[in-house]
Amino acid sequence: MDKIKLKYGLLLGLVVAFFSVPAQASDVAKASRIGDSVFRDVWHAILDEAGIDVELIAAPRDVRRDMFVRGELVLDCCSVPDWRAREDEKQTQLWTSPFFYTVDHLIIQEGKEYDLPDPTDLSAYRVGVVQGFAYRRDATFGDVVVRVSLGEVFEAVARGEADLTIANHQEFRRRQKLNPLPLVLGPVHHRLGLRARVHKTRADLLPRLEAAIKALNANGRIAHLTGARLRDMKVPE
């Protein structure tokens, strides 16, 4: 009888312990939330199409870069390898195929004369840059004028605190609709293909993003969302 009671007690204990264990957390991937970008809706569409359950994290770009390296973010958009070229980033990131091709221009003051025989050599100019951004050929910049957001950088150029900055023409067009400034689209700085990146610890998510990008490009959704975002006159979230 004592042995039966002991076995029953052990069994009851196991049952209680089993039902007392908290449910396993769902497999949620932490992803960058990019509220103020032409490509915000494209990024969200890619995540939706991939069927990935995500928690969107909003933080300044330089903070997000460090979070990604530490694995606190595992999905990030929208960048190119030249912009995320720190050694610790190279060791932790995987890139998707490009999902959108764009052109970066110099953004310059309206009516100001510039001597730019080589638009990639900006050593004679004060270049407005966004905190946390990396720029192709930034070693050729003169002084840099750092601001928190691209909107603030545009304003710094318009006020003469910086001589020029760099942005893709989609972003320039959209921001000029939202907040017209005495700026014009200058010479082409370089061409690039925007990509998303995946932390190496979640390499399993890369094929899902690739399939989503392929599907959204095939049905024209990426071009449609980008165009709609450009036409959106609302203040960014």
N, C-alpha and C positions, 0 to 999 in steps of 0.2 A: 504493500500500500504506500509506504514511504517513497519507494522508487517511482511509483505512478505519479504521486504528487509532485516529486522533483521534476519528472519529465514534463508534466503539465505546466508547472511553474516556468520552466525554461521555454517551453513553446509559447506560453502567454507573453513572456517577456520579449521574445523575438517578434511576435505579432505587434505588440505595443511599440517596440523600437522601430519597426518597419513603417508604421503609420505615423510615427512622430518625426521621421526624417523629412525636412523641407523638400518640396518638389524641386527637381533640377531646373535651373534657370534655362530659359529658351536660348537657342543659339543666335543671339543678336550680335550683329557686327557693328562696331562703332565707326561712323562715317562722318566726313566733314560736312558741315552745313554751310553752304555758300550763298548767303542771302543777297549780297550786293554784287551780282555778276550777270552778264548777258547769258551765261551758260548755266545758270541755276536750274532752270526747268529741264534742260537737257540732262543734267546730272541726276536729277530726281527721276526722270523718265528711264534712264539707264538702270538705276537701282530697282525701279518697279518692274521693268521688263525682265531683269535678271532674277526676280523673285527672291531677293535677299531681304531678310528682316533686319532693319537697321535702326540704330539710335543715332540721330543726327546731333553732332556736337558743334556748337558755335564758339569760336575763339579767334583772336587775331592770328593772322597768317604765320607769323614767326612762332607763336605758341603752338599752333597746329603742326608745324614742321617738327618741333621737338617732341610733341605728343606722338606723332607718327613713328619717329625713330624709337621711342620707348615702347611702342606697341599699344599705346592707349587709344590710338586711332588705327584702323586697319584698312580703311578705304578713303581715298583722297582724290580730289579733282579741283581744278582742271589745270594741268601743268604740261611742261615739256622737260625732258631730261636735263637740258641746260639750266633750268631754273632750280633743280633739286639735285645739285651736283656735289654737295658736301660728302666727305668720305663715309660718315656714319649713315647718310641717306642711301648711298650706293650699296651699302652692305645689307640694307633692310628692305629695299623696294623692288617690286616687279611692275612693269609697265604694260598697259593695254596697247593695242594698235591705235593710231590716231583716229579720233571720231569727228574732228572738224579741222579743216585747214583755214588758217587765217594769216593776215599780214600785219606786222607791227610797223607803225609809222612813227616818225617824230611828230610830236604835238608842239606847235610853236605859237608864239604871240602873233596875233594879227597885226600886220603893218610893220613889223620889225624886220630889219635886214639881217640875214644870216649868211655866213660864209661856210658852206658845207660841201666842199668838193667830194668828201667821203662821208656819207651819212652814218657810217659805223664808227667813225673816229670823232668822239665828242670831247676830246681832251681840252678844248678851248672853252667849254661851256659848263655852267652850273646845271646839273641834271637833277630834276625832281624824281625821287624814287619813293616807292611805297615800303613802309617798314615791313620787313619779313620777306619781301620779294627778292629774287635773284634775277639778274639781267645778263643776257648774252653780251660778251665783250665789255663788261663793266670795268675792266682794267683800263679801258680807254676813256673813261669818264673823267672830267675835271673834278671840281668840287661837287659833292652830292648834297641835296636838300631833302631831308627825310620827313615824310608826313605819314600819318596813320592809315589813310585811305587814298584811293585813286582820286576821289572827288576833291580831297584836300590838296593833292598834288596839282591837279588842274588849276585850282584856285591860286596856288603859289606861283604857277607859271603866269597866269593872267595878271597877278599883282606885281610881277617882276622880281619875285623872291627867288625864282629859278628861271633859267633861260628857256628850258624845254623839258619835255618828258617823252616817254615812249608808251604807246598803247595800240591795241589793234583797232582797226577802223570801225568795227561793230561797236566796241565800247565807246569810242569817241562820238559816234553818231547818237548813241543812246543818251549819253551824258549831256550832250549839247541840247537835246530835247528837254531833258529834266532841268537843266540849269545852264542856259546859254551864257557863254563867256567869250571874250575877245580872243579866241584861239582858232587856229586852222590846222588842217591835216597837212603835215609836211612830207618830206621824202620817205620812201620805204627804208626801214631800218633792217628788217629781215623777215623771212617767211617761216612759218612753223606749223606743226600739226599738234593740236591739243590732245592730251591723253588723260586717262585716269591711272592711278597707281594703287597697288595692293601690297600690304605688308607681307613679307615672306612667310610669316607664321600662318597666314591664311591664303596660301597659294591655291587652295581648292576653289576660291572665289573667282580667280582670274578667268577660267574658261566660261563661267557664267556671264561675266561682264563682256567678254569678247563676243559671245553669242548675242547678247542684248544689243551691243553696238552694231553688229552686222545686221540684225533685224531692223533696228531703228533707222539705219542708213538706207536699207533696201526699200522701206515703205515711206521714206521722205520725212519721217517724224522729226529728226534732228534739225533739218533745214527749216521745217515749219515752226518748231518751238523757238529756234534762234530768231527767225523773222518776227514772230509774235512778241518776243521779249524786246526786240528793238523798237517795235511800234508801241510798246506799253509806255504810257506817259505818267504812270503812277510813281510816286516816290518809292524807292526800293525798301523792302522790309529790313 
